[in-house]
């Protein structure tokens, strides 16, 4: 909502794009992030205790999209979030990171725009479009290969108590994620048609 205000009275509209991660994977990663950053609320807490606590994510994606950070989430919130994704978002999937980033770059024409104030090796002095594009592609390649904020931790099985608790807490987000995956596939068909034309 707040970002939309940036475009008021400008004659331009913003375009929404999002990179989505499976909600339970996201909640587990959040726990480990809180632990790494020594957040007091999770000090001494196991992942099972976290999954059962009020600290664990509770339909975070649905709440963010509907601007409902407190209180109960209902089917109506899910329907609104689904409508927003369906009508307004170009969807990327964390599991298809490289492909998703290519899609965003194509859609927004990122490779067609001359960079300014960049940090790639060709940023000093006059930069040709070819060198600029090479720098962008090298940056993108490093990002998709190494990433940022990638940490290793023990996986959590789908039959585990942790998974089951988080699944119960994130029921609407799980449905929204499944919808977003189908939307991703539909958008893939649109991109393939546009590429052929």
N, C-alpha and C positions, 0 to 999 in steps of 0.2 A: 504494500500500500504506500509506504513512504517514498519508495523510489519513483512511483508514478508522478509524484509532485514535481520531480525534476523537469518533466516535460510539459507542465502546464504553461499555457500562453507562449509556446515556442513554435508551434506549427509542426512539431514532430511528435511521434509516438515512440514509446519504448517497446522493446520486444523481449519477451521473457524466454529465457532458456535455463535449463536446470540439469544437473548431473545427479542422478539418483542412485543410492546404495540400498541394498536390501535392508529393511527397517531393523531386523534383529541384528544383522551384522553391524549396522550403524550404532545401535544401542550398546553392543558389546565393545565396539571401538571407543565409544564415549566413556564407558567405565574405565578402560585402560588409559585413556587420555587423562581422566580425572586423577587416577592413581599416579601416573607419571608426573603430573603437575602438583602433587602433594596437596590436593584439595581435602580439607579437614573432614568434610561430610562423608568421605569414603575411606578415611583412615582406618586401617584394621579391618576393613570390610572385605568379605569374599565376594566373588562374582555372583554366587547364589544369593547371598544376603542383599546384594545390590539389586538383583532382579526382583526380589520380593519387597524392596523398599519403595518409598514415595519419590526417591531421587531418580530412579530409572525412568527412561523415556516413556511417555504415555501418549502415543499417537502424535508425536512431535510434528511430523509433516502436515497432517491434517490441521493441527492447531495453528501452525504458522500461516498456512494458506488462507485459513478462515479468520485469522486474527483472534483466536480464542485460546489464550494461554492458560486460563484458569477455568475451573468448573468442568462439568461433564460434556463429553463429546457424544453427539448423536448421529444417527443415519443422515440427518439433514446436513450436518457439517461435512460428512463424507461426500454427499452429493454435490455440494458447493465446490469442494476441493477438486472433485472429478471434473466438474464443468470448467473450472479454471484451467486445469491441465488440458482438457480437450479442445478448448477454444483459444487458449492464449500461450501455451508453452511448446517450445521445441525441446523435446526430451532427449537426454543422454543418459546412458547407463554406466555405472561404475565398472560393471563386469565387461563392458565393451568400450573401455575408456578411449583407446586410440581411434576407433571407428567413430565414436561420438564426437571427439574433438575435431576430426576431419569434417564431420557434418556441420558443426558450429562454424568452422573456418569457411566452409563453402557458403553457408547460408548468409553469414554476415560479411563475406568478402574480405576477411582479415588479410588474406594474402595480396589483395589488390590495393591495399592502403599503404602508402609510404609511411614508414615508422618515423616517429619523432621521439627524441629523448629516450632511446632504447638502451638496453644494456648488452646487446649482443656484440660480438667482436668487431663488427663492421660499422658500429655506431659513430666512431670518430671521423671527422672530416666529411667530405661529400660522399654520399652513399648511392650507388646505382641501384636501380630496382632489382637487378639480378642479385647483387650482394645482400640487399635488404631481405629479399625472399629467402636466400640461402641462410641468413642469420635466423630468420623466423623459423624455418624448417628445422635447423639445428637445435634451437631452443625447444621446439615442440618435441623433437625426437628425445631429447634429454628428459623432458618432463614426463613423457609417456613411459620411458624406460625406467627411470629412477624414481620419479614422482616426488612429492613432498609429503611429509607427515605419514610416511609408511612405516609401520612398526609391526614386528612379529610378536604374536602371542598365541597361546594354545587355542585350538579351535573348540567350538562348543557344538556337540552333536544335536541333531534335531530331535532325538529321543530324550535328551537330558531335561532335568527339572528347570535349569536356567532358560533353555529355549522355550519350554512350555509356558513359563511365567511371562517371559517377554512377549511371546505370541499373544497371550491373553491381554496384556497391557496395550499392545499395538495392533489390535485387530483391524481397525479402520485403515491404518497406515499400510498394513499388509495387503488389504484389498486395493488400496490406491496404488500401491507399487505394481500389483498384477495388472491393473488397468494401464498404468504408465508403460509397462512392458509391451502391452498390445498396441498402445499408441505409438511407441517407438517403431514397432514393425510396420504399422500403417504409414508412418512418416518415411520409413525406408522406401516403400513403394513409390511415394511421391517424389523422393529424391532421385530414384532410378529413372522415373519417367522424365523428369526435368533434365537429367544428364543425357538421355538419349535424344532429346529434342534440340 
